[in-house]
Amino acid sequence: MTGPDTLGKRLGRWATLLGVVFVIMLAVVVAQRLSDDTVALLLGLGCGIAVMTPTLGFGFLLLRREWTRAATPAATPPTGTPQIIVVAPPALPGYGAPVTYPQAPNNAWSQPANTGRTFTIVGGEE
């Protein structure tokens, strides 16, 4: 067992007990003077806060875990240029030969092509 409590601890306990009794008495006196609607409103507010508290605690726990994860240094990437390895599939038969296209004469693009078609603009003047 430990020795007797110091005077400061005993006064602190006495002040805490006195404060709790004062708050309870004040709540009883105020609650007696309030209307039924106001008491219902305060009771609903208290229940809402009580229900919300575990969710907020869980959210802060996850947020703190994320902050801790972000604060730890990540593994350092290797220095130097990484090796690049390209694996090409084997060519299919007949696809490896170069394709040659027939060459057009040099003046083929300088003259408009004669297609033999005529165009009529509908609704225009004749």
Sine and cosine of phi, psi and omega as CSV:
sin_phi,cos_phi,sin_psi,cos_psi,sin_omega,cos_omega
0.00,0.00,0.45,-0.89,0.04,-1.00
-1.00,-0.04,0.20,-0.98,-0.02,-1.00
-0.95,0.32,-0.03,-1.00,0.00,-1.00
-0.90,0.43,0.52,-0.85,0.00,-1.00
-0.91,0.41,0.48,-0.88,0.01,-1.00
-0.97,0.25,0.24,-0.97,-0.02,-1.00
-0.90,0.44,-0.60,0.80,0.00,-1.00
-0.89,0.45,-0.66,0.75,0.03,-1.00
-0.91,0.41,-0.67,0.74,-0.01,-1.00
-0.91,0.41,-0.65,0.76,0.03,-1.00
-0.92,0.39,-0.59,0.81,0.03,-1.00
-0.90,0.43,-0.67,0.74,0.04,-1.00
-0.90,0.43,-0.67,0.74,0.00,-1.00
-0.89,0.45,-0.67,0.75,0.01,-1.00
-0.92,0.39,-0.63,0.78,0.02,-1.00
-0.91,0.41,-0.71,0.71,0.02,-1.00
-0.88,0.47,-0.69,0.72,0.02,-1.00
-0.89,0.45,-0.64,0.77,0.02,-1.00
-0.91,0.40,-0.65,0.76,0.01,-1.00
-0.91,0.41,-0.69,0.73,0.02,-1.00
-0.89,0.45,-0.65,0.76,0.02,-1.00
-0.89,0.45,-0.69,0.72,-0.01,-1.00
-0.91,0.42,-0.66,0.75,0.01,-1.00
-0.90,0.43,-0.70,0.72,0.01,-1.00
-0.90,0.43,-0.65,0.76,0.02,-1.00
-0.90,0.44,-0.66,0.75,0.02,-1.00
-0.90,0.43,-0.64,0.77,0.01,-1.00
-0.91,0.41,-0.70,0.71,-0.03,-1.00
-0.91,0.42,-0.70,0.72,-0.01,-1.00
-0.92,0.38,-0.64,0.77,-0.02,-1.00
-0.91,0.41,-0.53,0.85,0.03,-1.00
-0.93,0.36,-0.46,0.89,-0.05,-1.00
-1.00,-0.02,-0.17,0.99,-0.03,-1.00
-1.00,0.08,0.44,-0.90,0.06,-1.00
-0.97,0.25,0.22,-0.98,-0.01,-1.00
-0.90,0.44,-0.61,0.79,0.00,-1.00
-0.90,0.44,-0.65,0.76,-0.01,-1.00
-0.93,0.38,-0.63,0.77,0.04,-1.00
-0.90,0.44,-0.67,0.75,0.03,-1.00
-0.89,0.45,-0.64,0.77,0.03,-1.00
-0.89,0.46,-0.73,0.68,0.00,-1.00
-0.91,0.41,-0.60,0.80,0.04,-1.00
-0.91,0.42,-0.68,0.74,0.06,-1.00
-0.90,0.44,-0.63,0.78,0.05,-1.00
-0.90,0.43,-0.68,0.73,0.02,-1.00
-0.90,0.43,-0.66,0.75,0.02,-1.00
-0.92,0.39,-0.62,0.78,0.04,-1.00
-0.89,0.45,-0.67,0.74,0.04,-1.00
-0.92,0.39,-0.63,0.78,0.01,-1.00
-0.90,0.43,-0.59,0.81,0.02,-1.00
-0.96,0.27,-0.56,0.83,-0.06,-1.00
-0.97,0.25,-0.43,0.90,-0.12,-0.99
-0.87,0.49,-0.73,0.69,0.02,-1.00
-0.89,0.45,-0.59,0.81,0.02,-1.00
-0.91,0.42,-0.68,0.73,0.04,-1.00
-0.90,0.44,-0.65,0.76,0.03,-1.00
-0.88,0.47,-0.68,0.74,0.03,-1.00
-0.91,0.42,-0.63,0.77,0.04,-1.00
-0.90,0.44,-0.69,0.72,0.03,-1.00
-0.92,0.40,-0.56,0.83,0.06,-1.00
-0.89,0.45,-0.73,0.69,0.04,-1.00
-0.90,0.43,-0.63,0.78,0.01,-1.00
-0.91,0.42,-0.67,0.75,0.03,-1.00
-0.91,0.42,-0.62,0.79,0.05,-1.00
-0.90,0.45,-0.65,0.76,0.02,-1.00
-0.92,0.39,-0.64,0.77,0.04,-1.00
-0.89,0.45,-0.65,0.76,0.02,-1.00
-0.90,0.43,-0.66,0.75,0.01,-1.00
-0.91,0.41,-0.61,0.79,0.00,-1.00
-0.96,0.28,-0.46,0.89,-0.04,-1.00
-0.98,0.21,-0.45,0.89,0.00,-1.00
-0.96,0.27,0.68,-0.74,-0.03,-1.00
-0.94,0.34,0.63,-0.78,0.03,-1.00
-0.98,0.21,0.28,-0.96,0.03,-1.00
-0.88,0.47,0.70,-0.71,-0.04,-1.00
-0.96,0.29,0.70,-0.72,0.01,-1.00
-0.95,0.31,0.46,-0.89,0.01,-1.00
-0.91,0.42,0.56,-0.83,-0.01,-1.00
-1.00,0.06,0.35,-0.94,0.01,-1.00
1.00,-0.08,0.10,-1.00,-0.01,-1.00
-1.00,0.09,0.77,-0.63,0.00,-1.00
-0.95,0.30,0.48,-0.88,0.04,-1.00
-0.97,0.26,0.67,-0.74,0.03,-1.00
-0.93,-0.37,0.85,-0.52,-0.02,-1.00
-0.89,-0.46,0.85,-0.53,0.01,-1.00
-0.94,-0.35,0.83,-0.56,0.04,-1.00
-0.95,-0.32,0.92,-0.39,-0.01,-1.00
-0.99,-0.14,0.67,-0.75,0.03,-1.00
-0.95,0.33,0.39,-0.92,0.02,-1.00
-0.92,0.39,0.55,-0.84,-0.02,-1.00
-0.95,0.30,0.59,-0.81,0.05,-1.00
-0.98,0.19,0.44,-0.90,0.00,-1.00
-0.89,0.45,0.71,-0.71,0.04,-1.00
1.00,0.03,-0.13,0.99,-0.01,-1.00
-0.98,-0.18,-0.13,0.99,-0.07,-1.00
-1.00,0.00,-0.28,0.96,-0.05,-1.00
-0.97,0.25,0.65,-0.76,0.03,-1.00
-0.93,0.36,0.59,-0.81,-0.02,-1.00
-0.99,-0.14,0.75,-0.67,0.05,-1.00
-0.93,-0.38,0.73,-0.68,0.02,-1.00
-0.96,-0.26,0.52,-0.85,0.03,-1.00
-0.92,0.38,0.65,-0.76,-0.02,-1.00
-1.00,0.08,0.70,-0.72,0.05,-1.00
-0.99,0.12,0.47,-0.88,0.06,-1.00
-0.89,0.45,0.40,-0.92,-0.08,-1.00
-0.89,0.46,-0.53,0.85,-0.06,-1.00
-1.00,-0.07,0.16,0.99,-0.06,-1.00
-0.92,0.38,-0.52,0.85,-0.05,-1.00
-1.00,-0.05,-0.18,0.98,-0.07,-1.00
-0.99,0.16,-0.37,0.93,-0.01,-1.00
-0.93,-0.37,0.58,-0.82,0.04,-1.00
-0.93,0.37,0.54,-0.84,-0.01,-1.00
-0.97,0.26,0.66,-0.75,0.04,-1.00
-1.00,-0.07,0.98,-0.21,-0.05,-1.00
-1.00,-0.04,-0.27,0.96,0.00,-1.00
0.98,0.19,0.20,0.98,0.01,-1.00
-0.99,-0.16,0.49,-0.87,0.09,-1.00
-0.87,-0.50,0.58,-0.82,-0.03,-1.00
-0.91,-0.41,0.66,-0.75,0.04,-1.00
-0.86,-0.51,0.77,-0.63,0.01,-1.00
-1.00,0.00,0.87,-0.49,-0.05,-1.00
-0.98,0.18,0.76,-0.65,0.04,-1.00
1.00,0.03,-0.02,1.00,0.01,-1.00
-1.00,-0.01,0.17,-0.99,0.04,-1.00
-0.98,0.22,0.59,-0.81,-0.02,-1.00
-0.98,-0.20,0.00,0.00,0.00,0.00
